[in-house]
């Protein structure tokens, strides 16, 4: 059954089944309606023939005047043998006594059944019933009195075979079912042939997917049209681009980590070798070099701590400890701690808020994120500049704006500043003592709070960072 694993063969079987079943059902309904129509038509024809016999019986007044009985009997027998009739004809009086029977089977006997009784009450009918392997129709029509139409003198009964109708239906049934089968096969084969239009691009796409699984991320499929297959191709290309970006980011991250760790290690190695290979080194130099070594060790420790923080944030190893916190108090506390850093550069710190704002946050993590942002603004603002922190809110969100008059960020670099170790100036972070991970930690923390952070900046004019987070924290699965 390996052939059935092919999508094209499964489509063939599927379309055959899907087309054959409705066609079979439709054929059954059609045959049923045709049978009803032909039987109804046959009943009407037999009632019409019975009415002809009834009219002749009435006009001849044969049921009241027995003087012409022999002629009447002969006439009935002749009519039963005519091509238009070819049936058994019975005439019974109002008491059910058989006056004439073209087959002589029930002559001079009494017959009374529901159909005859209904006909005596002027309810003419034609009924179908099965006699052995034959299908018979009995048509019963009343015979009124010639002189008094309200009086019924008897009933004319015609009994005929309609097997020809069912033979025609049987022939049509075979043809209809055969046509349904052929049509279903044709639809299935047509779908099998045209399914290549679907399976071919899917097979091509699968080849590219397999290449990606082997590490060949530079894959791109040619997209033609605007159908679902084209959408799938576009989604694949987008996925491949994202994977390339992730891989490139990973490689850059590894490279940056290696570089950041190697720089202080290299400094430590140079300082220690200087002490080892020099003779008669003065105590003052020992102190100076050990102070530098201690500084580089602190830098290594800061880098490793920030890296661990980022990893834990990425993997959600550190759960959020959400509490309702007054953001005004948190922000003022941060500014109070950073006043000494601002005073060194004669930078003016401005705090602006027009009302108390409380929000559901993890105070420790959120404080670190805001501290990183404000500290960066101070570090990259020239002496005598200004850093402004503004807190606002609406009914749903709180907005924290950090605006500085610093050196600014180039337009092409603004989308990259939240990447790990990314530097707009490759030497700036080392001069200011940063690890290059502060904004990445800030970004990740804001995202964990279901918020967003945007930046607007002009080189030489300063930067504006705006943080937006919901007042009520939304947990996965809903607010609690």
C-alpha positions as CSV (number, residue, x, y, z in Angstrom):
1,X,0.0,0.0,0.0
2,X,3.0,2.3,-0.4
3,X,1.2,3.9,-3.4
4,X,-1.5,5.1,-1.1
5,X,1.0,7.2,0.8
6,X,1.2,9.4,-2.2
7,X,-0.9,12.6,-2.0
8,X,-2.0,12.3,-5.6
9,X,-3.3,8.8,-5.1
10,X,-5.1,9.8,-2.0
11,X,-6.7,12.7,-3.8
12,X,-7.7,10.3,-6.6
13,X,-9.5,8.0,-4.1
14,X,-10.9,10.9,-2.2
15,X,-12.4,12.6,-5.2
16,X,-13.8,9.3,-6.5
17,X,-15.5,8.7,-3.2
18,X,-16.7,12.2,-2.9
19,X,-18.1,12.3,-6.4
20,X,-19.5,8.7,-6.5
21,X,-21.5,8.9,-3.2
22,X,-23.5,12.0,-4.1
23,X,-24.1,10.7,-7.6
24,X,-25.3,7.4,-6.3
25,X,-27.7,9.1,-3.9
26,X,-28.9,11.5,-6.6
27,X,-29.4,8.5,-9.0
28,X,-31.5,6.7,-6.3
29,X,-33.6,9.7,-5.7
30,X,-34.0,10.2,-9.5
31,X,-35.1,6.6,-10.1
32,X,-37.5,6.8,-7.2
33,X,-39.1,9.9,-8.6
34,X,-39.2,8.4,-12.1
35,X,-40.9,5.3,-10.7
36,X,-43.5,7.4,-9.0
37,X,-44.1,9.4,-12.2
38,X,-44.5,6.4,-14.5
39,X,-46.7,4.5,-12.0
40,X,-48.9,7.6,-11.6
41,X,-49.1,8.0,-15.3
42,X,-50.1,4.3,-15.7
43,X,-52.7,4.7,-13.1
44,X,-54.2,7.6,-14.9
45,X,-54.2,5.7,-18.2
46,X,-56.0,2.7,-16.6
47,X,-58.5,5.0,-15.0
48,X,-59.1,6.6,-18.3
49,X,-59.7,3.1,-19.9
50,X,-62.0,2.1,-17.1
51,X,-64.0,5.3,-17.6
52,X,-64.5,4.4,-21.3
53,X,-65.9,1.0,-20.3
54,X,-68.0,2.7,-17.6
55,X,-69.5,5.1,-20.2
56,X,-70.4,2.4,-22.6
57,X,-71.9,0.3,-19.8
58,X,-73.9,3.3,-18.7
59,X,-75.1,4.3,-22.2
60,X,-76.1,0.8,-23.0
61,X,-78.0,0.6,-19.7
62,X,-76.7,-3.0,-19.4
63,X,-76.9,-3.2,-15.6
64,X,-80.6,-2.4,-15.6
65,X,-81.7,-4.0,-18.9
66,X,-80.6,-7.6,-19.1
67,X,-82.1,-8.1,-22.6
68,X,-78.8,-7.2,-24.3
69,X,-76.5,-9.1,-21.9
70,X,-75.0,-11.4,-24.5
71,X,-74.0,-8.4,-26.7
72,X,-72.6,-6.6,-23.6
73,X,-70.7,-9.6,-22.5
74,X,-69.2,-10.2,-26.0
75,X,-68.3,-6.5,-26.2
76,X,-66.4,-6.6,-22.9
77,X,-64.5,-9.7,-23.9
78,X,-63.5,-8.0,-27.2
79,X,-62.4,-4.8,-25.5
80,X,-60.2,-6.8,-23.1
81,X,-58.3,-8.2,-26.1
82,X,-57.9,-5.0,-27.9
83,X,-54.3,-3.6,-28.1
84,X,-55.2,-0.4,-26.3
85,X,-56.6,-2.5,-23.4
86,X,-55.0,-5.9,-23.2
87,X,-56.3,-6.5,-19.7
88,X,-58.9,-8.3,-17.6
89,X,-62.3,-6.5,-17.4
90,X,-64.9,-7.1,-14.7
91,X,-68.3,-5.5,-14.3
92,X,-70.0,-5.9,-10.9
93,X,-73.4,-4.6,-9.9
94,X,-74.0,-2.5,-6.8
95,X,-74.2,-5.7,-4.7
96,X,-70.8,-6.9,-5.8
97,X,-72.2,-9.6,-8.1
98,X,-69.9,-10.2,-11.1
99,X,-72.0,-9.6,-14.1
100,X,-69.2,-9.9,-16.7
101,X,-65.6,-11.2,-16.4
102,X,-63.5,-11.3,-19.5
103,X,-61.5,-14.2,-18.0
104,X,-64.6,-16.0,-16.8
105,X,-62.7,-16.7,-13.5
106,X,-65.1,-14.8,-11.2
107,X,-68.3,-14.8,-13.3
108,X,-71.5,-15.1,-11.3
109,X,-69.5,-14.7,-8.0
110,X,-69.7,-11.9,-5.5
111,X,-66.7,-9.7,-4.9
112,X,-66.6,-6.9,-2.4
113,X,-63.4,-5.2,-1.3
114,X,-62.4,-1.7,-0.2
115,X,-61.6,-0.5,-3.7
116,X,-65.0,-1.7,-5.1
117,X,-66.8,-0.2,-2.0
118,X,-65.0,3.1,-2.6
119,X,-66.0,3.1,-6.3
120,X,-69.7,2.4,-5.3
121,X,-69.4,5.6,-3.2
122,X,-68.0,7.5,-6.3
123,X,-64.4,7.3,-5.2
124,X,-62.7,6.0,-8.3
125,X,-59.1,4.7,-7.7
126,X,-56.2,2.8,-9.3
127,X,-54.0,0.7,-7.1
128,X,-50.8,-1.1,-7.7
129,X,-50.0,-4.5,-6.1
130,X,-47.6,-7.4,-6.6
131,X,-48.8,-10.7,-7.9
132,X,-45.9,-13.1,-7.8
133,X,-43.2,-11.6,-10.0
134,X,-45.8,-9.4,-11.8
135,X,-46.8,-5.9,-11.0
136,X,-50.5,-5.3,-11.5
137,X,-52.7,-2.2,-11.5
138,X,-56.4,-2.4,-10.6
139,X,-58.5,0.5,-11.8
140,X,-62.1,0.7,-10.3
141,X,-64.6,3.2,-11.7
142,X,-68.3,3.6,-10.8
143,X,-71.1,3.1,-13.3
144,X,-73.8,5.7,-12.7
145,X,-77.4,5.3,-13.7
146,X,-78.1,6.9,-17.1
147,X,-81.2,8.6,-15.9
148,X,-80.2,9.3,-12.3
149,X,-76.6,10.4,-11.9
150,X,-76.8,10.3,-8.2
151,X,-77.4,6.5,-8.2
152,X,-74.5,4.1,-8.8
153,X,-75.5,0.8,-10.5
154,X,-72.1,-0.9,-10.4
155,X,-68.4,-0.8,-10.9
156,X,-66.0,-1.4,-13.8
157,X,-62.7,-3.0,-12.8
158,X,-59.7,-3.2,-15.1
159,X,-56.7,-5.3,-14.1
160,X,-53.6,-5.0,-16.2
161,X,-49.9,-5.9,-16.1
162,X,-47.4,-2.9,-16.0
163,X,-44.1,-4.9,-16.0
164,X,-43.1,-3.0,-19.1
165,X,-42.8,0.1,-16.9
166,X,-40.5,-1.6,-14.5
167,X,-38.5,-3.1,-17.3
168,X,-37.8,0.3,-18.7
169,X,-37.0,1.6,-15.2
170,X,-34.5,-1.4,-14.7
171,X,-32.8,-0.5,-18.0
172,X,-32.6,3.2,-17.0
173,X,-31.3,2.2,-13.6
174,X,-28.4,0.2,-15.0
175,X,-27.6,3.1,-17.4
176,X,-27.8,5.7,-14.6
177,X,-25.6,3.8,-12.2
178,X,-23.1,3.0,-15.0
179,X,-23.1,6.7,-15.9
180,X,-22.5,7.6,-12.2
181,X,-19.6,5.2,-12.0
182,X,-18.0,6.4,-15.2
183,X,-18.5,10.1,-14.2
184,X,-16.9,9.4,-10.8
185,X,-13.9,7.6,-12.4
186,X,-13.5,10.5,-14.8
187,X,-13.6,13.1,-12.0
188,X,-11.1,11.0,-10.0
189,X,-8.7,10.6,-13.0
190,X,-9.1,14.3,-13.9
191,X,-8.3,15.2,-10.3
192,X,-5.3,12.8,-10.3
193,X,-3.9,14.4,-13.4
194,X,-4.6,18.0,-12.2
195,X,-3.4,17.3,-8.7
196,X,0.1,17.8,-9.9
197,X,-0.7,21.5,-9.9
198,X,-1.0,21.1,-6.1
199,X,1.5,18.4,-5.3
200,X,4.4,19.7,-7.5
201,X,4.8,23.1,-5.6
202,X,4.3,21.2,-2.3
203,X,7.1,18.7,-3.2
204,X,9.3,21.6,-4.2
205,X,8.6,23.3,-0.9
206,X,9.3,20.1,1.0
207,X,12.8,19.9,-0.7
208,X,13.5,23.4,0.6
209,X,12.3,22.4,4.1
210,X,14.6,19.4,4.1
211,X,17.5,21.6,3.1
212,X,16.7,24.0,6.0
213,X,16.7,21.1,8.4
214,X,20.2,20.3,7.3
215,X,21.3,23.8,8.2
216,X,21.1,25.5,4.7
217,X,19.1,28.5,5.8
218,X,19.7,30.6,2.7
219,X,16.7,29.0,0.9
220,X,13.9,30.9,-0.9
221,X,11.1,29.5,-3.1
222,X,9.8,31.3,-6.2
223,X,6.2,32.4,-5.5
224,X,3.8,32.5,-8.4
225,X,0.2,33.8,-8.1
226,X,-1.9,34.7,-5.1
227,X,-3.5,31.5,-4.1
228,X,-3.1,29.4,-0.9
229,X,0.0,27.7,-2.3
230,X,1.5,31.1,-2.9
231,X,0.6,32.2,0.6
232,X,2.4,29.1,1.9
233,X,5.4,29.9,-0.2
234,X,5.5,33.4,1.2
235,X,5.2,32.1,4.7
236,X,8.1,29.7,4.1
237,X,10.2,32.5,2.7
238,X,9.4,34.7,5.7
239,X,10.2,31.8,8.1
240,X,13.5,31.2,6.3
241,X,14.4,34.9,6.6
242,X,13.5,34.8,10.3
243,X,15.7,31.7,10.8
244,X,18.6,33.4,9.0
245,X,18.2,36.5,11.2
246,X,18.1,34.3,14.3
247,X,21.2,32.4,13.2
248,X,23.0,35.6,12.3
249,X,21.9,37.1,15.7
250,X,23.2,33.9,17.4
251,X,26.5,34.1,15.7
252,X,26.8,37.8,16.4
253,X,25.9,37.2,20.0
254,X,28.5,34.4,20.4
255,X,31.1,36.6,18.7
256,X,30.2,39.6,20.9
257,X,30.2,37.5,24.1
258,X,33.6,36.1,23.1
259,X,34.9,39.6,22.4
260,X,33.5,41.2,25.5
261,X,35.0,38.4,27.7
262,X,38.3,38.4,25.9
263,X,38.9,42.1,26.3
264,X,39.1,42.2,30.1
265,X,40.8,38.8,30.2
266,X,43.5,40.2,27.8
267,X,43.9,43.2,30.0
268,X,44.3,41.0,33.1
269,X,46.8,38.8,31.3
270,X,48.9,41.8,30.2
271,X,48.9,43.3,33.7
272,X,49.8,40.0,35.4
273,X,52.6,39.3,32.9
274,X,53.9,42.8,33.5
275,X,54.2,42.0,37.2
276,X,55.6,38.5,36.7
277,X,58.3,39.4,34.2
278,X,59.5,42.6,35.6
279,X,62.0,42.7,38.4
280,X,62.1,45.1,41.4
281,X,58.5,46.3,40.7
282,X,57.6,49.1,43.1
283,X,54.8,48.6,45.5
284,X,52.9,51.5,44.0
285,X,52.9,49.7,40.6
286,X,51.6,46.6,42.3
287,X,48.7,48.5,43.8
288,X,48.0,50.3,40.5
289,X,48.0,47.1,38.5
290,X,46.0,45.1,41.0
291,X,43.4,48.0,41.1
292,X,43.2,47.7,37.3
293,X,42.9,43.9,37.5
294,X,40.2,44.3,40.1
295,X,38.3,46.7,37.8
296,X,38.5,44.2,34.9
297,X,37.3,41.4,37.1
298,X,34.3,43.6,38.1
299,X,33.7,44.2,34.5
300,X,33.7,40.4,33.8
301,X,31.4,39.8,36.7
302,X,29.0,42.5,35.4
303,X,29.0,41.0,31.9
304,X,28.3,37.5,33.2
305,X,25.6,38.7,35.6
306,X,23.8,40.5,32.8
307,X,24.2,37.5,30.5
308,X,22.6,35.2,33.1
309,X,19.8,37.7,33.6
310,X,19.1,37.8,29.9
311,X,19.1,34.0,29.7
312,X,16.8,33.6,32.6
313,X,14.4,36.2,31.1
314,X,14.5,34.4,27.7
315,X,13.7,31.1,29.3
316,X,11.2,32.5,31.8
317,X,13.2,30.8,34.6
318,X,12.6,33.9,36.8
319,X,8.9,34.3,37.3
320,X,7.3,37.7,37.6
321,X,6.5,38.7,41.1
322,X,3.5,41.0,40.3
323,X,2.2,43.4,42.8
324,X,0.3,46.7,42.7
325,X,3.1,49.4,42.9
326,X,3.1,53.2,42.9
327,X,5.1,54.1,39.8
328,X,5.7,57.7,41.0
329,X,7.5,56.4,44.1
330,X,9.5,53.9,42.1
331,X,10.6,56.5,39.5
332,X,11.5,59.1,42.2
333,X,13.6,56.4,44.0
334,X,15.5,55.7,40.8
335,X,16.2,59.4,40.2
336,X,17.3,59.9,43.8
337,X,20.0,57.1,43.3
338,X,21.2,58.6,40.0
339,X,21.5,62.2,41.2
340,X,25.2,61.8,42.1
341,X,25.9,60.5,38.6
342,X,24.1,63.4,37.0
343,X,25.8,66.0,39.3
344,X,29.2,64.8,38.1
345,X,28.3,66.0,34.6
346,X,26.2,68.9,35.8
347,X,23.1,67.3,34.1
348,X,19.7,68.6,35.2
349,X,17.3,65.7,36.1
350,X,13.6,66.7,35.7
351,X,10.7,64.6,36.9
352,X,7.1,65.3,35.7
353,X,3.9,63.7,36.8
354,X,0.4,65.2,37.4
355,X,-1.2,62.4,39.4
356,X,-0.4,59.2,41.3
357,X,-0.3,56.2,39.1
358,X,-0.3,52.6,40.3
359,X,0.3,49.6,38.1
360,X,0.6,45.8,38.5
361,X,4.4,45.1,37.9
362,X,7.4,43.2,39.2
363,X,9.0,46.1,41.1
364,X,12.5,44.7,41.1
365,X,12.7,43.8,37.4
366,X,10.9,47.0,36.3
367,X,13.1,49.2,38.5
368,X,16.2,47.6,36.8
369,X,14.7,48.3,33.4
370,X,13.9,51.9,34.1
371,X,17.3,52.5,35.8
372,X,19.1,51.2,32.7
373,X,17.2,53.6,30.5
374,X,17.7,56.7,32.7
375,X,21.4,55.8,33.4
376,X,22.0,55.5,29.7
377,X,20.4,58.9,29.1
378,X,22.8,60.5,31.7
379,X,25.9,58.7,30.4
380,X,25.3,59.8,26.7
381,X,24.2,63.3,27.5
382,X,27.1,65.9,27.4
383,X,27.9,68.0,30.5
384,X,25.3,70.6,31.3
385,X,22.6,68.8,29.5
386,X,19.1,67.7,30.6
387,X,17.3,64.4,31.2
388,X,13.5,64.5,31.7
389,X,11.3,61.6,33.0
390,X,7.6,62.0,32.4
391,X,4.9,59.6,33.7
392,X,1.3,59.6,32.2
393,X,-1.6,57.2,32.0
394,X,-5.0,56.6,30.4
395,X,-7.7,54.2,31.5
396,X,-5.7,51.1,30.3
397,X,-2.0,51.9,30.0
398,X,0.8,53.8,31.7
399,X,3.4,55.8,29.6
400,X,6.9,56.4,30.9
401,X,9.0,58.8,28.8
402,X,12.7,59.3,29.2
403,X,13.9,62.3,27.1
404,X,17.5,63.6,27.0
405,X,19.6,66.2,25.1
406,X,22.4,63.8,24.4
407,X,24.3,62.8,21.3
408,X,21.3,61.0,19.7
409,X,21.1,57.8,17.6
410,X,21.3,57.5,13.8
411,X,18.0,56.5,12.1
412,X,19.5,53.3,10.6
413,X,20.7,52.2,14.0
414,X,17.5,52.8,16.1
415,X,15.9,49.4,15.3
416,X,19.1,47.6,16.5
417,X,19.8,49.3,19.8
418,X,17.9,46.7,21.8
419,X,20.0,43.9,20.4
420,X,22.6,42.4,22.8
421,X,26.0,44.0,22.7
422,X,25.0,46.3,19.9
423,X,26.9,49.6,20.0
424,X,26.2,52.7,17.9
425,X,29.8,53.7,18.9
426,X,32.1,50.7,19.3
427,X,34.1,52.4,22.0
428,X,31.4,54.2,23.9
429,X,30.3,51.5,26.2
430,X,33.8,50.7,27.4
431,X,34.5,54.3,28.1
432,X,31.3,54.6,30.1
433,X,31.7,51.2,31.8
434,X,28.6,49.5,30.3
435,X,28.3,45.9,29.3
436,X,26.2,46.6,26.1
437,X,23.3,44.5,27.6
438,X,21.4,47.1,29.5
439,X,18.9,48.1,26.8
440,X,18.4,44.4,25.9
441,X,17.5,43.7,29.5
442,X,15.1,46.7,29.5
443,X,13.5,45.5,26.3
444,X,13.0,42.0,27.5
445,X,11.6,43.1,30.9
446,X,9.0,45.5,29.2
447,X,7.9,42.6,26.9
448,X,7.4,40.3,29.8
449,X,5.1,43.0,31.3
450,X,3.1,42.8,28.0
451,X,4.3,46.3,27.1
452,X,6.3,48.0,24.3
453,X,9.2,50.5,24.0
454,X,9.8,52.8,21.1
455,X,12.6,55.4,20.4
456,X,12.7,58.6,18.5
457,X,16.1,60.3,18.1
458,X,18.1,62.8,16.0
459,X,21.9,62.8,16.0
460,X,23.2,65.7,18.0
461,X,19.7,66.6,19.3
462,X,19.0,63.8,21.8
463,X,16.7,60.8,22.2
464,X,13.3,60.0,23.5
465,X,12.3,56.6,24.8
466,X,8.6,55.8,25.5
467,X,7.6,52.8,27.5
468,X,4.0,51.6,27.4
469,X,2.7,48.9,29.8
470,X,-0.9,48.0,30.9
471,X,-2.0,49.1,34.3
472,X,-3.3,45.6,35.0
473,X,-0.9,42.8,34.2
474,X,-2.3,40.3,31.7
475,X,-1.2,36.7,32.5
476,X,-1.1,34.0,29.9
477,X,-4.7,32.7,29.7
478,X,-6.2,35.9,31.0
479,X,-6.0,38.5,33.8
480,X,-5.9,37.3,37.4
